[in-house]
Amino acid sequence: MMQTRWRMTALLALTLAAGVSASQAQAEGGVSFSRNRLIFGAQEKGISLTVKNDGSTPYLVQAGVSGEAMTRTAAPFLVTPPLFRLDGNAQNVMRIVRTGSALPTDRESVFYFFANAIPGQSAAPGTAGAGDTAKVGASLSISMRTVLKLFWRPQGLTVSPKDAPDRMRFVPDGRAVVVKNPTPYYQSFAYLAFDGRAQDLDRGASMVAPFGELRLPATQAVRTVSWSVMNDYGGSTDRKTQAVQAH
């Protein structure tokens, strides 16, 4: 399975005397996930995600699900275990279960799985067990965070996930292109080019909501759009090229 590496953030810049430096943590390996996007079908009782520590530094890992990507808000999902120590060259399986709350049945809903990992100093032999989180927490240096999209998918949607991308349409709007998504699935661009010029997907919105639209600015009128979207497995669909049409 494709693995997602942790992206470092400046959540904790303070280095304690007993801590491990950022360069040490990177040199010794890092934390990876077994999946880079999560699909939770309504028929499932829960889904699993494996986290692996490829280095020798232990981590204190805190995980959960939020309704927003950048801010912690309520979401009808629970992650177990929510807090655990991940020793060097070890792995752990997390389970995500739904806790309730009605969700739309005619379209996908999107949530955000997040995990914060704080590296610590390996304890002396015989001084800490696999579940000893205090030893790690006492030797903080930096925090690393990852966010994965979690899509709640109802049963009985009228279009298959495989066929949905082909139904997207691109409409001109002055110096912009409006993407129309008439399907019940979120569509996240993996590649996008206007008249052969690749667009920077990190500089703005790149996901179109179910039955929604997304307006993408352009420097001039656009004639053709080339694109691919993320599939259920974290890869991308085949690239397609479509003329921009007014109707």
C-alpha positions in Angstrom: 0.0 0.0 0.0 1.0 3.6 -0.6 2.4 5.2 2.5 2.2 8.8 3.5 5.1 10.5 5.2 4.5 12.9 8.0 4.8 16.6 7.2 6.7 18.6 9.8 5.1 21.6 11.2 6.2 24.3 13.7 3.6 23.2 16.3 6.3 22.9 19.0 9.6 24.7 18.4 10.8 24.4 22.0 13.6 21.9 22.5 14.1 20.5 26.0 17.5 19.5 27.3 16.7 15.7 27.1 15.0 15.9 23.7 15.8 14.7 20.3 16.5 17.3 17.6 14.6 17.5 14.3 17.6 16.5 12.3 18.1 13.4 14.4 14.5 12.4 14.1 14.7 12.8 10.3 18.0 10.9 10.0 16.8 8.0 12.0 13.6 7.5 9.9 10.0 8.6 10.4 6.4 7.6 10.8 4.3 6.4 7.9 0.7 5.4 7.3 -0.6 2.4 5.3 -3.2 4.7 3.5 -3.2 8.3 2.3 -7.0 8.7 2.1 -9.8 7.0 4.0 -13.1 5.7 2.6 -15.7 4.8 5.3 -18.6 2.9 3.7 -21.9 3.1 5.5 -22.1 -0.7 5.6 -18.8 -1.0 7.5 -18.6 -1.1 11.3 -15.2 0.5 11.3 -12.0 0.9 9.2 -8.4 0.3 10.2 -5.2 2.3 9.6 -1.7 1.1 10.4 1.0 3.5 11.6 4.6 2.4 11.4 7.8 3.9 13.0 10.7 3.2 10.7 13.3 4.8 13.0 14.7 4.1 16.4 13.2 7.2 18.1 9.9 6.6 20.1 6.9 8.8 19.4 3.9 9.8 21.5 1.0 9.7 19.0 -2.4 11.4 19.4 -5.1 10.8 16.8 -8.7 11.8 16.2 -11.2 12.9 13.5 -12.3 16.5 13.0 -15.0 18.2 10.9 -12.5 20.7 9.6 -8.9 20.4 8.3 -7.2 23.2 10.2 -9.4 23.5 13.3 -10.5 20.8 15.7 -14.3 20.5 15.5 -16.8 17.8 16.4 -17.1 14.8 14.2 -19.2 11.6 14.6 -16.1 9.3 14.6 -13.9 7.9 17.3 -10.3 6.7 16.9 -8.9 3.9 19.2 -6.5 4.1 20.7 -6.5 8.0 20.7 -3.2 8.2 22.5 -0.3 5.8 22.5 3.5 5.3 22.5 5.0 4.1 19.3 8.4 2.6 19.8 11.2 2.5 17.3 10.9 0.0 14.5 7.3 -0.8 15.6 3.8 -0.4 14.3 0.3 0.0 15.7 -3.2 -0.5 14.2 -5.7 2.3 14.8 -9.5 1.7 14.4 -11.9 4.4 13.3 -15.6 3.8 14.2 -18.7 5.9 13.8 -20.3 7.2 17.0 -23.6 8.4 15.7 -25.2 11.6 14.3 -27.2 11.6 11.1 -25.3 12.2 7.8 -26.6 12.9 4.3 -27.6 9.7 2.5 -27.6 11.0 -1.1 -23.9 12.1 -1.2 -20.5 11.7 0.5 -19.5 13.7 3.6 -15.9 14.7 4.2 -14.0 14.7 7.6 -10.4 14.9 8.5 -8.3 12.3 10.3 -5.4 13.9 12.1 -2.5 12.6 14.1 0.2 14.4 16.0 3.5 12.7 16.8 5.9 14.0 19.3 9.4 12.4 19.3 11.1 11.6 22.5 14.3 10.1 23.8 14.6 6.3 24.0 14.4 5.2 27.6 17.2 3.3 29.2 16.8 -0.5 29.1 14.3 -1.7 31.7 12.9 1.7 32.5 9.9 2.0 30.2 7.4 -0.4 28.8 5.6 -0.3 25.5 2.7 1.7 27.0 4.8 4.1 29.0 3.8 7.5 27.5 5.3 9.6 30.3 8.8 8.7 29.4 8.3 10.0 25.9 6.3 13.1 26.9 9.1 14.2 29.2 11.6 14.5 26.3 9.7 16.6 23.7 11.5 18.4 20.9 9.2 18.9 18.0 5.7 17.9 16.9 4.9 16.3 13.5 1.3 16.3 12.2 -0.5 14.7 9.3 -4.0 15.1 8.1 -5.9 12.6 5.9 -9.3 13.1 4.3 -11.9 10.7 5.5 -14.9 10.3 3.2 -18.2 8.9 4.6 -19.9 7.1 1.7 -23.6 6.2 2.0 -24.9 3.0 0.4 -27.0 3.0 -2.8 -25.5 6.1 -4.6 -26.7 6.3 -8.1 -23.3 6.7 -9.8 -20.3 4.4 -9.2 -17.0 6.0 -8.0 -15.3 4.8 -11.1 -17.7 6.5 -13.5 -18.1 9.7 -11.5 -15.0 11.6 -12.7 -16.2 11.3 -16.4 -19.3 13.4 -15.6 -17.4 16.5 -14.5 -17.8 19.5 -16.8 -15.7 22.7 -17.3 -17.5 26.0 -18.2 -15.8 29.3 -19.0 -16.4 32.3 -16.8 -14.3 35.2 -18.0 -10.8 34.7 -16.9 -11.8 31.6 -14.9 -13.0 28.1 -15.3 -16.0 26.7 -13.4 -15.8 23.0 -12.6 -19.2 21.4 -12.3 -19.5 18.2 -10.4 -23.0 16.6 -10.8 -22.1 13.5 -8.9 -22.6 12.4 -5.2 -18.8 12.1 -4.7 -16.1 14.6 -3.8 -13.6 15.0 -6.6 -10.0 16.0 -5.7 -7.7 17.0 -8.5 -4.4 15.2 -8.8 -3.4 17.1 -11.9 -4.9 20.1 -13.7 -3.7 22.0 -16.7 -5.2 24.9 -18.7 -4.3 24.7 -22.4 -1.3 22.5 -21.5 -0.1 24.7 -18.6 -0.1 22.8 -15.3 -1.8 24.6 -12.4 -0.4 24.7 -8.9 -2.9 22.7 -6.9 -1.3 23.7 -3.6 -2.2 27.4 -4.0 -5.9 27.2 -3.8 -8.9 24.9 -3.5 -8.7 21.7 -5.5 -11.6 19.6 -4.3 -15.1 19.9 -5.7 -18.0 19.0 -3.4 -20.8 16.7 -4.5 -23.4 18.4 -6.7 -21.2 21.5 -6.4 -19.0 23.9 -8.3 -15.5 25.2 -8.0 -14.3 28.4 -9.7 -10.7 28.3 -10.7 -9.0 31.6 -11.8 -7.0 31.7 -15.0 -4.7 34.4 -16.6 -6.6 34.3 -19.9 -9.5 32.6 -21.6 -9.1 28.8 -21.5 -10.0 26.5 -24.4 -9.1 23.0 -23.0 -8.6 21.4 -19.6 -6.5 18.4 -18.9 -7.0 16.7 -15.5 -7.0 13.6 -13.3 -8.5 13.1 -9.8 -7.6 11.0 -6.8 -9.1 7.5 -6.7 -10.2 5.5 -3.7 -6.7 4.0 -3.2 -4.8 7.3 -3.1 -3.5 7.1 -6.7 -4.8 9.1 -9.6 -7.2 8.3 -12.5 -6.0 8.5 -16.1 -5.5 12.0 -17.4 -8.3 13.3 -19.7 -8.6 16.4 -21.8 -11.9 18.2 -22.3 -12.9 21.3 -24.2 -14.2 24.2 -22.1 -17.8 24.7 -23.3 -20.3 27.4 -22.4 -23.1 24.8 -22.0 
